[in-house]
Amino acid sequence: MPNPNGALSCSACSQSLEPLDRFCRRCGRPVSGKTPFHHRPWFVLVMLFAVVGPFALPLLWRSAGFSRRQKVVITVLQGVFVWFILSGIVRGYMMYLQFISNLGVG
């Protein structure tokens, strides 16, 4: 969006933009005004909790659809979620080993 002196500026934070910038360098919002699908909140959340887990954290932190506080909370929730998944896998494996060892004893 052009400001009064003709230079481009971000519509969200008023940061001055270069003519070839596609994203604001301060807030990360797309210059065109249309949010790319991979920065939309629902896409990011599905990727975080259902598809690739913590490997999607860069999508979260680059998305302009979340506040900084929301990003911190979602990152912590992702860590807790991964811990529960991994602890369940370890518990299941330990139960499997116990079951196998009981089969050999009898």
Secondary structure, DSSP 8 states (H G I E B T S, - for coil): -B-TTS-BB-TTT--B--TT-SB-TTT--BTTS---GGGSHHHHHHIIIIISGGGGHHHHHH-TTS-HHHHHHHHHHHHHHHHHHHHHHHHHHHHHHHHHHHHHH-
